[in-house]
Each structure stands twice: as structure tokens, then as C-alpha cells.
Amino acid sequence: FDKILSKEIPSTIVYEDDKALAFRDINPQAPVHVVLIPKIRDGLTQLSKAEEKHKDVLGHLLYVAKLIGEKEGLGDGYRVVINDGPLGCQSVYHLHLHILGGRQLKWPPG
């Protein structure tokens, strides 16, 4: 993700501000699959590593997820997923949110 942030690796960016970057997943699991990351990691490699100092960026990421849902036309619903750790299937250790929608999602997910 650092190389995506530095624009060394190309991505299809759908949202960017001073705190966050969102781009289309290269292996989408739904018609809309956007990955949202904080621009500054500051030790936030996974949700279970969050500290009180991360509250602002965590809140910002959830608000941006809502904006992306609107922008992507997901008014009928979408899912926001954070995979945490090996048993949670986290594959990149830079906190990231998946915004998934555009089809009926199933429950339970796993």
C-alpha cells in the first residue's frame, strides 16, 4: 500500500484527501470493491493495534466509507470489512477497509 500511496504502483483512485486514499481492488469480490487506507500508518497496521491516538483517523475512515458508498451508488446497502490478523485473513499489514456492494451480499460472510 505504501507504493500505491507514493504512486509507484498504479491504481484506480476513487477518493483522496489529506488523511485517506481509496482505490479499486485489483481482485474484486463484488461489483463494487474499494479499498480505503489511511495515508499515515503511525503504528496502525491492523485494527487490533489501534490506540487512543488513532480515534480521529478511524472515525474519518468510516465517514469516508459512507461518502464512497454514496459516490458509488450503493444506496441500497453495502458492507465495510476490516480483516484483522491471520485468522481474520488480513494479508497486508497496513490497516485497510474494504467497501463492498453492488449485489446482494450473504450472511454469514465466512
Buried (B, 14 or more C-beta within 10 A) or exposed (E): BEEBBEEEEEBEEBBEEEEBBBBBBEEBEBEBBBBBBBBEBEEBBBBEBBEEEBEEBBEBBEEBBEBBBEEBEBEEEBBBBBBBEEEEEBEEEBBBBBBBBBEEBEEEEE
